[in-house]
């Protein structure tokens, strides 16, 4: 067996209650690594073109990689996939940190494949190699903190060596923007995976164990880790004096706003004059109580925060992250950081993806602004841009589908379609866009349009080069070289998400470091070229699966607002996204025709 793997996959049939251990195929691990790649292959082997999101056969896969739980930097992550996302209709995908991933490995498993629908609410425990399904209707309806505390008490294990992944009320109520939470404050966000878990009546998964995996070459690993740690510490973003450690991800608020790419009011504007009031600096000055990091992380970008008093008081919480501050703040026209902290806390408590929640609220606010939603539908709810109380109220309404919350739980695309104004849903493939206006950042616009899971920035993260000049500066306004760079970053992202470690390491590390550490852990013969080819295979497999669902070039497009309406004010005034001018070159370089990999490309990559 290759180094770094537990060597077992748990197959769970919720309909029959049957639990089976399966051995991973070593050849599949060599070709797909783990994490995202392994999860995609497990789904593909049972793929069905007519799959629906809440079918019993819609697989829910939790997958670690060889680096998860290993003695490498940022090794605390795991990946979640579903055969079909209820939000997008494509393959569902999310990634999370914390400590749940390592403790799944320590419990003796590389991955969990969940199928079927339980008759009653259940939770799954995996403790030192022993798996058990437990009927627990009494925990259905609990919030994320409540069920986490309850199951930690029931586990009978050391709480410091035990981790809970679960859904909140939003997932139970099949909100299309719900997510899977772990360790209370970490989220496998995006694509509505929480609703898939809720449809299966699976409330939580408890993991604990002491089964450490051995690396193939410990001496080589120590050498490669020392090299990587040195680069991380010396980097101005990831080092101990770097922006991520000092201010968290919210360090980006003022940086992105200064470029004129910090959208507000549902992307009607690309500059927010009050951005300084919700920046990382403001968070540190007024609401920060400490810092926190995921398992095995030297960067420590997590924030501990509170709001001491007022209508949005919170005694203890974590975050908010940069994406959340944008989504629930500037994109809703809300400048009050205390309200954003409260709304973020509610999202964590109820199990809701903050980016999609904010994008849906912003869409609803514009629909109200444009007179598309009748007043009688709102029943006196003052849903207006800039109203912090209304923004916060939307979160619990969406979680419980209370009143207008039933519409919010649909996500922005289905919400806007319901009120016959699809142009106000700022999304790609049904998923709400994150916190970078693509009009003045051309590469990230191409990433949004072509990302397999929808409006997404992290699978092809061009922002470091375009805005920060890392590893080298690329003109954000220029389209030159952006198809090539977007492809590289997407395939690199597939490698990182399959390893599984944190994307933020890519500020400091490159393919030589990733290949070196993975070779030392697994014993595979890897170099940068071979590793990037694996990333390309993973990206193309996901694309091929989406093609079988009916996706093609039609869905690889930004909302017209971003390609036809120039930014109205601020540092980037007059800019539009030029995705339509870059997409053909992107397809040519990919070996795709109209968004579909050719037979030659699939054959080259060994995808049947």
N, C-alpha and C positions, 0 to 999 in steps of 0.2 A: 504493500500500500504506500502511496505517496505520503511524504511528510506533511504535517499541518492539518490533516483531515481526521475527523473522528471515525470515519468509515461506516457510518450508518445514516440512513434516511428513514424517518418515521412516517408511515402512511396511515392516515386516520380516516376511517369511514364513519361519519357522524350518524348515518342512517342505521347502520347495523351495530355500531359501537366497536367494530373490529379495529385493532391496532396491530400493524405489521412492521417489522424491521426489514429494510431492504439495503443491500450493498450498493453504493454508487459505482457506476461503471468507470474504471480508471481512464479509459479512452475519452469519455465525456468530460471528465475533469481536466484532462490535458487540453481539450479543445475549447472548453468554456470556463475553466478555472473554478468557479463557485458563484455565490451571491446571485447577481442578476443573470449572469450567463447560465449557470446551472438551473436556476428557476425557470428561465425561458425554455430550456431544453426539456425539462420535466413536463412543462405545459404542452410543448409542441408534440411530444410523443403521444399525447392523448387529445390532440387538437381536433376541434369540430367547427366547421365553417358557420353552422347555424346556432352557435352557442348564444345564450342570453345571460345577462348579468346575474340573475337570481335563480338560474337553473341549478339543480343539485350537482350537475357535472362541472360547474364553473369552479375550477381548482383555485384554492387559496394556498400559496406557497410561501413559507418563511425560510430564508436561505442565508447561510453564512458563507464565508470564503476561507481560504487557507490562512489568510492574515488575521482573521477574526480571532481574538483571544491570544494571539501570538505576541511575542515580546518585540513588537515593532510599533512605531509611533502611530497613534490614532486607530488602534485596532479594536475599537468598541462598537463597530457598526454591523448591521445586517440589512437584508433586502426583503421586501414583500412584493409578491406579484399575484395577479389574478388573471385567469384566462381572458376575461372580458370585463372592462370597467363599466360600471353603471353611469358614470359621468360622461365618458367619451365614446364608448362603444369600441374602443381599441383595447389592446392588452393593457391591463392596469399595472402600475409600478410605483413603488415608493421605497424610501431609504431612511433609516433612523440610527441614532447613536445611543448614548446611555451605556448600560451594561447588559442588556438582555441578550444581545448577540453572543458575547463571550460566554455567558452562563448557559446558553443553549449548547454551545460546544462542550463546556465543562460537564454538562449533563449527559454527554455522550452522543450527540447528533449534529450532523452537518446541516440538515434541512428537515422541514416538516411539510408534508403534502396533505392538505385537508380537502375532503370531498364529502358530498351528501349534505343532508339537512337533518338536524336532530329534532326529535318530536318535542323535547323539552329543553329549556336552557341548560347548558352544561359549561364546565370549564375543563381544561386539560392540564394535568401536571406531568412534568418530566423531571424526576429527581434521581440523580446518579444512575442513569440508564434504565429506570423503570418508568413507564408511561401509564397513565390512568385517566379515564374520562369520569367526571363526577357530575351527577345531576345536581343542579343548584338553582331552581326557579326563584329562590328567595333573593338571589343577588341581581336578578334581572331588574333593571331600572336604576341601579346604583350609578353614581357618578364615578369618574376615573379615580379620584383620590379615595373615595369610600370603598370601592371594590379592591383597590390595591392594598389598603390597610387590612381589610377583611381577609383576603387570601394570603397575605404575609403571615397573619396570625394563625391561619389554618394550616399552613405548610409544615410547621414543626421543624423548620430548618433555620440556619443562621440567616437572619434578615439581610446581613451584609453580603451574603453569598447567594442571594435569591432575588429574582427579578420577575416582574409581572408585565405582560403585554395584554392589553384589553381594549374594549370599546366602551364608549359612554352612551348616554341616551340617544345621541345623534345617530350612531350606528344601529342601535336597536330599532330606531324609527325609520331606518332606511333612507336617511338623508343622503343625497347623492354627493354631498361635499364633506361627508364624515371621513374620519381617518382612524388609524389604529395607534393608540398611545402606549408607551412603555415607560416605566420608572416615573410615572406621573406627568413629567414635563417634556418627554421626547415623543416626537410624532413621525410615523411613517405616513407622511402627508401626501396629498394629491390623488386624483383619480378615483376617490370614493371607495377605497378598500374597506373602510369601516362598515359600509352598508353591506358589502359581500359577507363579511364576518357576521354581521347582525342577521342577515337572511338565513345563515346556517345555524342560528341560535347558539353560537359559540361566544361566550362572554369574555373569556380570558385564557391565557396560557401561562402557567407558572413553571419556571425553570430554575434548577439549582444542581450543583454537582462539583466534583473535584477532579474530573478526568482531564488532565492537561495533555495536549497533543505535543508530540516531539517533532522538531524540525529535522530535515534530512542532513543538514550540515551546520551544526551549531556554531562552529568557529567562523565560517563564512558569514553566517547571519549576524553574529556580533560585530564583525567588521563592517558589513553593509548598513546595519542599524546605526553604528557610530557615525558613519559618513552622513547618513540621512538626518540624524539628530543635529549634527553640526550645521548642516544647511538650514534646517528649520530654525535653530536658535539664532543664526546670523541674519535671517531674512527680515526685512523691515515690516513685513505684514504678520508673520507667524512667530517671530522671536519674542522674548520676554518683555521687550520694550515696544513691540509691534502693535499696530492698531487693533488687531483681533483680540489680543490679550488685554490691552489697556481699556478699550471701549466696546469690545464685542463686535458683532457684525454691524451694529448700529453706527459704527464709525463711518460707514458708507453714506449715511444720509446727507451730510453736507458736501461730501465729495461728488456724489452723483447729482445733487441739486445744482452745484456750481457749474456743472457741465450742461445743465438744462435738460436732464434726462430723468428727473424725479417727478413722475406724473401725478396729477391731481384731478379731482372731479371726473373720475371715470375716463382718464386719458384725454379729456378735453384740453388740458394744459400739460405742459412738460416741465414746469417750474413752480415751486411752492414757496412763496415769500416767507412763510412762517416755519420753514424747515428747521431752523436752528432751535425752535422750541420743542422739537421731538428728536433731536440728534443724540448720538452716543454720548456726546459731551454733557448734554442736558440730563440724560438718564443717569450718568455717573454723579453729577452734581446734586440731583434732587431726590432720586429714588433708589439708588444702588445700595445694597447691604453687603454684597460680597460677590465672589466669582465662583464658577463651578465648571467642571469639564467632564467629558465622557470617559469611559474606562480606557486607560492606556494613552491618554491624550496629553502631550506636552504644551499644546497651544492654549488651552483653557479659555475658550471664547464665551462660555455660558455666563449669564448674568443672574444674580439673585437680587430681587427687588421687592419693594413694597410701596403702597400709597398710604401715608399715615392717617389721613382724615378726609372728610368731604364725601360727596355722593359716590365717588369711585374708589373708596378705601379698600385696600387689600392688605392683610397682615403679613402674608408671605406668599411670594410666587417666584417663578423664574421667567427670564426674558424681559421684554419682548425682543425678538430678532429684527434685523433690518427689514426683511420682507414683510413681517407682520406690521411694523410701524408704518410702512408705505400702504399696505393693503387696508388696514383699519384706520389709518390716519390720513395722509395726504390724499389718497385716492377717493376717500369719502369727504374730502374737504375739511377734515377734523384736525385741528392743530393741538388739542389738549392731550399731552402725553399720559396723564393720569387715566383718562378715558381709554386710551389704547391699551394701557397695562391691564385695566379691568376687563376689557373685551378679550384680550389675549388669555387672561386667566380663565374666563368662561369657556373659551374655545378648548383649552386644555382640559377643563373639568368635564365638558360635555363630549369631547372627542370630535372636534371640527377642524378641518384644514383652514388655517388662517388666511392664506392667499386667496383661496376660492371664496371664503366667507366675505372678505373685504371686497373682492371683485364683484360678487353678487349684490352686496349692499350698494356699492357704487352704481351698478347697473340699475338697481331699483330706484335709487335717488334720481338718476337722470330720467328714467321713465316717468317718474312723478313730475320732475321739472318740465318735461316736454308734454305733459298732459296725457300720457298714455295709460296711466292707471287711474281708474275712477275713484273719487274721494270715498264713495260708499264702500269700496273694497278695503280701504285702509281703516275704516271704523274709528276715525279720529287720530290715527297714528301719524305723527308729524315727521314724515320721512323726507328730510331735506338735507342737502349738502351742508356740511359745517355744524350739524347738530350732534354733539357728542352723546347725549342721552339716547337719542334715537338709534345711533350706531350701536351702542352697547345693548340696547333692548333687542335689536335684530338677532343677536347671537343666541340668546335663550329661546327666542321665538322659533328660529330655524331648527334648533336642537329638538324641540318638542312639537314642531309643526303646529304651533299655536297661532291661530288667526292667519295673518299674512305670512307668518313663518312657514306655512306649508308651501307657499310659492318660493320663498327664499331657499328652502331645502332642495329645490330643483337644480340649483346652480344658475349662472347668468344666462347661458344659451337657451335652456328650456324656459326660463322665466321670461326672457325677451320675446321668444317665439309665442308664448302664451298670450302676450299683449300685442302681438303682431308688429313688433318693432325689433327684429333681429339685429339691426345695425348698432344697437346700443349695448350688445353683449361683446365685450372686448376679450376675445378668446381665440384660441386655435384648437381645432378638433374638439371643441366643447370645454376645454380647460382654460381657466382664467389666467391672464398674463401676470407675471411677476413684476418686480420693482425697477425695471429699466425701460424707459421709453425707447423703442427701437428706431425712432426717427433720426436722432443724432448719434446712434451707435449701430452701424450697419451690420456688423457681424452678429450681434445678438438678435437682430431681427431675422436673419437667415436661420439662426438656431431655433428661434420660436417657431418659424414656419415649417421647418423640416423635422423637428423633434418628433420621435415616434409616439411619445405619450401625450402630445399636445403642447399648449403654451408653457414652455419649460426653459429654464436658463441653466440648469446645473449639468445636463448631459452633454453640453457643448459650451462650456463656460468661457466665452471669449472676453469677458469683462476685464480680467487682469491685464491682458495685453492692450486692449482698446482704451481703458481709462487709467490704468496704473503703470503701464509700461513694463509689465512683468510677463514673460521673461524678456520680451523686447517690445518696444513701442510700435503699435499699429494705429494709424490715423483712424479715429472712430468714424469720421465723416466719409472716408473713402471706401469704395467697394473693391478696390484692387486687392487681390489675394485673399479676400474673405471667404470664398467658397472652399479654398484649400485649407484655410485655418479652421473653419467651422468643422469640416470633415475630421481633421486631426483631433480637435478637442472632443468631438462626439465619440470617436473611437477610443481616445484616451479615457474619457468618462466611463465608457463601458468596461474598460480594464479596471479602473479604480472601484467601480461599483460591483465588480465581480470578485475583487480580491478579499474581503471588502474593507477598505479603509476610507478615510475622510477626504473629500474633494479638496479641502483647504490645504492639504499637503502639496497640491500642485502649484501653489504659490512659490514653493521652495524646491520641490523635487521634479525630476523629469523621468523619462522612460528608462535611462540607465539605472537609476536608483530603484524604481519599481521592479524592473526585471531582475536586478541583483538580489533584492530581498525575497522575491517570490521563488527564485531558483534555489536560494539557500533554505527556504522553508520546505519546499515541495520536493526538490531533487530533479525537477524538470530542467531540460536544457533550454534556457530562455535567453534571448537577447532583445534589445529594443525593437528590432524589426519583427521578430516572431511574436512578441507580446502585442504589438500594434495590430498585427494580422488577426490575432484572437479577438481584439476589440472590434475590428471590422466585421468579423464573423458574427459576433453577438449583435451588433447594430443591424446587420442585414437580416439575421434571423427574426428579430423583432419586427422589422419592416415587412418581411415576407408574411408573417402572421397577420399583420394589419391589412396587407393587400388581400389576403384571403377573406377578410371581413368586408372588403369592398372599398378600402381606402386607396387613393392614388393621388396624383398631382392636384386634383381639385381641393383636397383638404390641406395641402401644403401652402397655405396662404394666410396673410395677416388680414385683420379687419381693414376695410377701406379707409377708415379714419386715419390709419397710420401710413397708408401709401398715397392718399389723395388730399389729406388735410394737413398743411404745414403747421409746425409748432407755432402757436400764436404769439408767444412772448418769451422773454428770458434769454439766457446766453445762447440757446440753439434756435432762436427765432428763424422761421422759414424753412426748416428741415423736414424732409419726408423720408420714409424708408424706401430703399431701392431693391427690395427683395425680388420684384418681378424681373429686374435686370440681371440678377445673380443666379436665379434658380436653374436656368438651363445649363450653365457652367457647372453648378453643383451636381446636377444629375449626370452630366457627361463624366465628371471625375469619379463619381460613385459607380458608374456602370449601370445606371438605371434609365429607364425610358418612361416618361410621364409618372415618375415617382415609384416605379416598380422595378426591382432588380431583374436584369435579364437572366435567362437560363444559364448563359455562360458565366455570369457573376456568381450565381448560386452554386454552380458546379465547381467553379474555382475555389469557393470557400467550403465546399463539402456539405452544403445544406441540401437535403433531399427535397 
